[in-house]
Amino acid sequence: MKHNYDFSKGAIIKGSVKSRSQVESALKEQQKTLTSIRLDADIIAVAKKSANKEGIGYLTWLNKKLRQVVLNEKTLFDHLKKRIEKLEKASLK
């Protein structure tokens, strides 16, 4: 029996698994598209440095930053920062 199993491509399903099609649809939703782009060396260097600080891969970090800019998605940090600002304003009145 193997001691180490790779679950990195596993599907995340909340609740009980009812069918194989449920697993296949969960896997399909998590797939990413393979693409090739050319980026400046300094962008890659910054991405690798920042990703290392956050403990994630640099491609994951780049994807997260692109989502924030292109799709205007906010991170949990952004929501907490806004909430703190609102609370500070309310308490200083």
Backbone as CSV, one residue per row, in Angstrom:
resi,resn,N_x,N_y,N_z,CA_x,CA_y,CA_z,C_x,C_y,C_z
1,MET,0.846,-1.190,0.000,0.000,0.000,0.000,0.885,1.245,0.000
2,LYS,0.514,2.222,-0.787,1.273,3.461,-0.876,1.186,4.242,0.428
3,HIS,2.285,4.912,0.787,2.269,5.755,1.987,1.857,7.187,1.661
4,ASN,2.141,7.632,0.446,1.802,8.993,0.045,0.885,8.952,-1.171
5,TYR,-0.227,9.606,-1.064,-1.172,9.694,-2.171,-1.294,11.149,-2.592
6,ASP,-1.446,11.375,-3.890,-1.578,12.723,-4.426,-3.058,13.041,-4.625
7,PHE,-3.586,13.920,-3.778,-4.985,14.328,-3.871,-5.127,15.722,-4.481
8,SER,-4.051,16.222,-5.112,-4.076,17.585,-5.648,-5.114,17.762,-6.751
9,LYS,-5.464,16.680,-7.451,-6.454,16.782,-8.520,-7.807,16.230,-8.087
10,GLY,-7.989,16.080,-6.796,-9.241,15.552,-6.273,-10.360,16.571,-6.337
11,ALA,-11.558,16.091,-6.409,-12.734,16.958,-6.466,-13.180,17.305,-5.046
12,ILE,-13.617,18.522,-4.859,-14.164,18.941,-3.574,-15.681,18.879,-3.686
13,ILE,-16.254,17.989,-2.929,-17.704,17.817,-2.947,-18.213,17.963,-1.526
14,LYS,-19.128,18.874,-1.334,-19.712,19.062,-0.007,-20.874,18.100,0.158
15,GLY,-20.935,17.448,1.284,-21.998,16.483,1.522,-21.589,15.109,1.026
16,SER,-22.522,14.204,0.990,-22.216,12.842,0.583,-22.161,12.726,-0.936
17,VAL,-21.329,11.796,-1.401,-21.201,11.539,-2.831,-22.296,10.567,-3.242
18,LYS,-23.100,10.964,-4.204,-24.235,10.143,-4.611,-23.991,9.384,-5.903
19,SER,-23.128,9.918,-6.788,-22.913,9.235,-8.062,-21.566,9.631,-8.662
20,ARG,-21.144,8.844,-9.631,-19.906,9.128,-10.350,-20.025,10.435,-11.140
21,SER,-21.205,10.699,-11.673,-21.401,11.924,-12.451,-21.234,13.163,-11.580
22,GLN,-21.578,13.053,-10.295,-21.388,14.173,-9.368,-19.893,14.464,-9.212
23,VAL,-19.077,13.432,-9.117,-17.630,13.592,-9.011,-17.073,14.169,-10.307
24,GLU,-17.513,13.664,-11.443,-17.022,14.149,-12.735,-17.385,15.616,-12.961
25,SER,-18.579,16.018,-12.565,-18.966,17.424,-12.744,-18.161,18.330,-11.813
26,ALA,-17.838,17.857,-10.609,-17.026,18.647,-9.684,-15.612,18.812,-10.226
27,LEU,-15.071,17.756,-10.820,-13.746,17.849,-11.425,-13.738,18.790,-12.614
28,LYS,-14.791,18.767,-13.412,-14.890,19.607,-14.598,-14.899,21.088,-14.214
29,GLU,-15.568,21.427,-13.123,-15.667,22.821,-12.675,-14.320,23.363,-12.216
30,GLN,-13.431,22.491,-11.758,-12.158,22.940,-11.205,-11.039,22.991,-12.232
31,GLN,-11.276,22.560,-13.451,-10.218,22.515,-14.444,-9.845,23.907,-14.923
32,LYS,-8.572,24.064,-15.222,-8.065,25.325,-15.740,-7.639,25.113,-17.183
33,THR,-7.555,26.192,-17.929,-7.164,26.129,-19.324,-5.667,26.368,-19.450
34,LEU,-5.012,25.498,-20.180,-3.587,25.631,-20.410,-3.368,26.691,-21.486
35,THR,-2.496,27.645,-21.191,-2.206,28.703,-22.151,-0.736,29.061,-22.054
36,SER,-0.253,29.787,-23.010,1.140,30.220,-23.023,1.163,31.716,-23.274
37,ILE,1.796,32.457,-22.375,1.929,33.902,-22.549,3.368,34.304,-22.262
38,ARG,3.765,35.425,-22.795,5.111,35.944,-22.548,4.986,37.118,-21.587
39,LEU,5.734,37.046,-20.490,5.729,38.097,-19.488,7.145,38.625,-19.298
40,ASP,7.244,39.866,-18.866,8.554,40.456,-18.602,9.213,39.747,-17.421
41,ALA,10.545,39.696,-17.468,11.309,38.996,-16.430,11.080,39.607,-15.055
42,ASP,10.940,40.941,-14.996,10.729,41.570,-13.686,9.363,41.218,-13.100
43,ILE,8.358,41.005,-13.934,7.032,40.591,-13.461,7.110,39.192,-12.859
44,ILE,7.817,38.300,-13.532,7.980,36.931,-13.026,8.742,36.950,-11.702
45,ALA,9.782,37.778,-11.612,10.579,37.857,-10.381,9.724,38.323,-9.206
46,VAL,8.916,39.351,-9.436,8.035,39.860,-8.380,6.996,38.811,-8.003
47,ALA,6.452,38.133,-8.998,5.442,37.105,-8.744,6.032,35.973,-7.909
48,LYS,7.223,35.530,-8.254,7.854,34.444,-7.501,8.169,34.870,-6.070
49,LYS,8.644,36.089,-5.898,8.971,36.587,-4.555,7.709,36.718,-3.709
50,SER,6.678,37.321,-4.270,5.426,37.516,-3.530,4.741,36.186,-3.242
51,ALA,4.750,35.282,-4.203,4.131,33.974,-4.011,4.859,33.190,-2.931
52,ASN,6.173,33.308,-2.898,6.956,32.618,-1.883,6.595,33.122,-0.486
53,LYS,6.381,34.435,-0.350,5.978,35.014,0.941,4.623,34.469,1.392
54,GLU,3.716,34.272,0.429,2.375,33.775,0.745,2.322,32.249,0.834
55,GLY,3.408,31.583,0.433,3.466,30.137,0.508,2.668,29.426,-0.578
56,ILE,2.563,30.070,-1.746,1.846,29.464,-2.871,2.741,29.516,-4.101
57,GLY,2.353,28.847,-5.161,3.104,28.883,-6.403,2.928,30.213,-7.117
58,TYR,3.929,30.575,-7.915,3.846,31.889,-8.561,2.749,31.944,-9.623
59,LEU,2.435,30.826,-10.274,1.347,30.842,-11.249,-0.005,31.001,-10.556
60,THR,-0.154,30.396,-9.394,-1.371,30.581,-8.600,-1.488,32.029,-8.165
61,TRP,-0.365,32.613,-7.751,-0.352,34.018,-7.330,-0.734,34.929,-8.496
62,LEU,-0.147,34.669,-9.676,-0.482,35.472,-10.858,-1.962,35.343,-11.211
63,ASN,-2.496,34.132,-11.138,-3.904,33.913,-11.438,-4.793,34.690,-10.460
64,LYS,-4.414,34.667,-9.183,-5.182,35.389,-8.162,-5.177,36.897,-8.441
65,LYS,-4.012,37.432,-8.782,-3.903,38.867,-9.066,-4.665,39.242,-10.339
66,LEU,-4.594,38.400,-11.360,-5.348,38.662,-12.585,-6.849,38.661,-12.321
67,ARG,-7.316,37.708,-11.497,-8.738,37.652,-11.153,-9.167,38.940,-10.443
68,GLN,-8.312,39.432,-9.535,-8.644,40.650,-8.800,-8.770,41.845,-9.737
69,VAL,-7.869,41.937,-10.701,-7.858,43.091,-11.599,-8.903,42.951,-12.705
70,VAL,-8.894,41.821,-13.382,-9.762,41.649,-14.552,-11.218,41.473,-14.147
71,LEU,-11.466,40.646,-13.156,-12.845,40.361,-12.751,-13.287,41.194,-11.555
72,ASN,-12.406,42.070,-11.084,-12.707,42.956,-9.961,-13.144,42.161,-8.724
73,GLU,-12.479,41.034,-8.482,-12.785,40.227,-7.300,-12.011,40.759,-6.108
74,LYS,-12.664,40.784,-4.996,-12.046,41.260,-3.768,-11.587,40.068,-2.935
75,THR,-10.486,40.248,-2.218,-9.994,39.198,-1.345,-10.598,39.377,0.037
76,LEU,-10.444,38.368,0.867,-10.913,38.446,2.248,-10.232,39.609,2.955
77,PHE,-8.948,39.828,2.659,-8.212,40.931,3.256,-8.855,42.264,2.904
78,ASP,-9.259,42.429,1.651,-9.903,43.674,1.226,-11.203,43.909,1.988
79,HIS,-11.993,42.836,2.166,-13.254,42.965,2.902,-12.999,43.321,4.367
80,LEU,-12.011,42.691,4.976,-11.690,42.979,6.374,-11.172,44.401,6.535
81,LYS,-10.360,44.838,5.585,-9.809,46.189,5.633,-10.937,47.230,5.568
82,LYS,-11.896,47.038,4.662,-13.029,47.966,4.553,-13.871,47.954,5.826
83,ARG,-14.069,46.762,6.384,-14.865,46.638,7.612,-14.195,47.372,8.774
84,ILE,-12.872,47.226,8.876,-12.121,47.913,9.932,-12.212,49.421,9.757
85,GLU,-12.101,49.893,8.527,-12.209,51.330,8.262,-13.565,51.866,8.675
86,LYS,-14.639,51.112,8.359,-15.991,51.531,8.753,-16.133,51.588,10.270
87,LEU,-15.585,50.563,10.942,-15.670,50.536,12.403,-14.874,51.683,13.035
88,GLU,-13.709,51.997,12.461,-12.900,53.111,12.968,-13.629,54.431,12.797
89,LYS,-14.258,54.620,11.628,-15.010,55.855,11.399,-16.167,55.982,12.384
90,ALA,-16.861,54.880,12.613,-18.006,54.896,13.530,-17.560,55.176,14.963
91,SER,-16.432,54.633,15.356,-15.985,54.808,16.744,-15.361,56.177,16.987
92,LEU,-14.889,56.832,15.951,-14.248,58.142,16.098,-15.247,59.298,16.023
93,LYS,-16.503,59.025,15.748,-17.503,60.094,15.651,-17.860,60.629,17.001
